[in-house]
Amino acid sequence: MEHIKAIKEDNHKVFNQIYEQYHQQIYSFIILKTRSEYISEEVTQLTFIKLWKQRKQLNEHLEIHIQIFGMARQVMIDLLRKESNRFKYEGESANTPFTDSLITAIESKDLLKIMEQDIENMPKMRRLVFELSRKQGLTHKEIAQLYSISPKTVEHHIGKALMQLKQHLYSIML
């Protein structure tokens, strides 16, 4: 409790001690939730920024670690919602800096089962086009010839499939 009082009084030394003590714990907590190094790094940094900016509002009767982890959880939720909304509005062209971490998460068997189920539940043509493209490695032109549709239609089906999968991934990670 004395740490909280010192931080509220702008004591940088105590703040740095708290940072050193909880930085790795916050990072580990977030990586367990998101499986994303990018998000974990961002949330950890933003949590300590928030802690410093809101130091005057800290509760002196509540342990510092409870307040820090509460902040971290809220920062994580806010960041994931922001990314989810960005995907919603930018669509398949959305550039995400934590794609590599998501690939690691997808390697988990449970998540793979969910993704396979998502693919199975797609409309028939979208599913067929997506599977030929991603699982069989056919080009858009080859798929278009196979089904007597235009390459643009193939592109549209793949884009819709990817969008559906991305949005579901983000909803899972919230």
N, C-alpha and C positions, 0 to 999 in steps of 0.2 A: 504494500500500500504506500510505502514511503517513496517508491519509484514513481508512482503516479503523481504524487505531490511535487516531486522534483521536476518531472516532465512538464507539468502545468506551470511551473515557474521558469520555463525555458532553459532547463539544464541540459545542454548538449551532451555532456559526458554521460549522464544517466541514459539519455535517449540512445546514444551509441552502444551502451552496454545492453540495453533492451534489444536493439537491432542485432547485435552479435549473438545474443542468447536465443532469439526467436526466428531469425532469418531462415535458417535451414529447416526448422520445424514447420514454418508456414509453407515454404517451398515444397516440402515432402507431403504436407496435407493437401495442397492443391494438385500436385502431380498424381496423387492417388485418386482424386476426384475426376481429373480431366485427361490424364495420360498425355498431356501436352507440355513439353518443356517451355515453349513460347508463352503459353498462358500462365504457367507457374512462375516464370520470371517476371512477367508483366504484373500479375496479381501481387506477388511478393513486394515488388517495388512500390506499386500503387498503395498497398496496405500501409507501408511505413510512411509514405507521403501523407496519406489520410490521417494516420496517427499523429503526425506532427502538426498538420493543419488544424486538426480538431482537438488538440491537446487540452485546451481550456474547458472542453465539454466532458473530459474523462470523468468517470465515476470513481471517487476515492474509496468507495465501499465495495467495489467489485474488483476481483483480482485482474491484474494487467493482462495475463494470458487469455482470460475469457474475453476481454474486450478486443484484444488483437485478433484472435481467431474469429470472433464475430465480424470484425471489419473485413478480414480476409474473405470470409464466406460471402459477404455482401458484395465486395469488389469483384469476386469471381462471377457471381450471378449477373452483375451489371455488365461485365465484359462479355460474357457468353450471350446475353440478350442483345447486346450491341452488334456482335458478330452475326447472330442469327438474323437480326433485322437487316443488316447490310446484305446478307445473302438473299433475303427476300426481295430487296429492291434492286440489287445489282445482277441477280440471276447467275447463270452459269459462268459469266465473265468475271465474277467476283474473285479477286486474288486474295488468298488466305495465307498468312505467314506460318500457320501451324499445320499445313498439310502433311508434312513428314511425320509429325507426331500422331496425326490421325491414322496414318497408314500403320504405325506401330499398334495403335489401339484396335484397328480392324483385324490384326492378326490374332486377336483373342478369339477363341472358339465361339463364345457366346455372342459376341458382336457379329461374327461372320454368319452365324445362324440367323440372326435378326436381319442382316443385309440380304441373305439368300431368300428369306421369307418376303422381304420387301420386293425383291425382283420377281418372285413368283406371283405376287399380288398385282403387278403392273398389268395394264391392258395388254392383250395378247401381242399385237403388232409391236408395241413399244418394247416389250420383253424380248421378243424374237430378234429385233434389230439390235438391241443393247447386247444380248448374249453373243450374237454373231460378231459384233464389233469388239467387245471386250474379252470374251472367252475364246472365240475362234480366230480373232485377229484379222477379220476381213475389213477391207477398206469400205468407205462410204459408197464408192462407185460399184464395187462388187455386190454389196448388199442391195443397192438400188436395182441392179440388173437382175438379181435373184428374185426379187419381189415385184419387178416391173413398176417401180416407183422412182421418183426423182432423187438425186443425191441430197437435195435440200430437205426433202421429207425425211430421209434417213438422219440427216443432221438434226432436224427438229425432234425426232423421236429420241435420239441419244441425249440431246440437251435436256429434254423433259425428264428422262430417266435419271440423269445425273443430278438434276435439280431436286427431284424427289428424294434420292438417296442422301444428298447433302443436308437437306432440311430435316430429314429423319435423324441423321447423325447428330445434328445440333440439338434437336429436341431431346435426344437420349442423354447428351452430355450436360444438359441443364439439370 
